[in-house]
Amino acid sequence: MTTITEEKIPVEKQTIIIDERINNLKIPKGLIESLNNAGFTIEMILNSRPSDIAQILGIDDHVAQIIYQETKYYYQMNI
């Protein structure tokens, strides 16, 4: 069951899609918030290179690799 919601962000007046499954990843809450704020979905993370995730979020490549690996594990366990 995919849970994706839309939220209106008044500052930029853009609709951001939030993939609620990201909240289930075993990573720090701050990273979850960053992924949600950037509009990532599970599929977007899996279809990105960790270096791309790092660049978009402004984080270290090693941290992006952890996000990618955790997302891959979550996805495989919940297909």
N, C-alpha and C positions, 0 to 999 in steps of 0.2 A: 504494500500500500504506500503510494507516494503522497507525501504531504508537502505541498508547496503553496505558500500564501503570498499575497501581494500586499505591500504596505506603501502608503503614500508618504514620502519624505518631504515635509513642507519647505525645508531650506532650499532645496534645488527643484522642488516640484516635479520630481521624477518618481515613477513607479519602480520599486525595487522588488524583485522576486526573491523570496526567502525560502530556501529548502529546509524544512524543519528537520530533516534527517541529519543535517550537519550538527544539530544540537546533541546528537547521540555519539558523536566521535569522542574518543578518549584523548582529547587535547585540552589545553587550558582555555577557560572561558573567554579570555581576551582574544585568542586566535579564532574562536568560534564567532565572536562578534565581528572581527575583522573580515572573516570570510562572508558572513551575512551582509555586512555593509558594502562589500565589493560585489555582491550579487552572485557569488559562486553557488553552484549546485554540486551534488555529488558527481554527476556526469562531467561537469566542466572541470572539476579537479582531476578526475581520472583521464580526461582527454588533454590535459595540460602537462607540460614538463615542470618539474619542481622549480627550475630556474625562472620560468614564467610566473609561477605563483609567487615566488620570492620577490620578483620585480614589481608585480601588481600590488602586493601587500606591504612592500618596503621592509622585508624581513631577510634574515640570513638564509642562504641556500640550504644549510643543514636543517633548519627549522621547517622549511618548505618540504624537504624530503620526508621529514617525520609526518607532516600533514598528509602528503601523498600516500605514504605507506599505511597510515592509519585508515585513510579513506578507502584504500584498496582492500584492506582487511575487513573493514565494516561492510563494504559492498559484497565481497565474497561470502561473508557469513549471513547475509540477509537477502540473497537473491531469491 
